[in-house]
Amino acid sequence: MTITVNKMELASKVLAVILLGVAAYFYSAGESDYAFAAAVVGICSFFLSMRFAIKRRLAAAETSGIKDEGGK
């Protein structure tokens, strides 16, 4: 079974939402250290999902023949 970029992107977004929810719980419980750690990992997961989306978009543009002319 292969893991595609789409699945990795979705998994990263789901993980980000879960971790941000956990961070909100820890914040409301008064555990600010755990809240900070969960929020940082959740934000990193979100940006990782954005990286997968950008990588997929760039690969699609490359296969379709659209290239950056560099200002020409």
Secondary structure, 3 states (H helix, E strand, C coil): CCCCHHHHHHHHHHHHHHHHHHHHHHHHCCCHHHHHHHHHHHHHHHHHHHHHHHHHHHHHHHHHCCCCCCCC
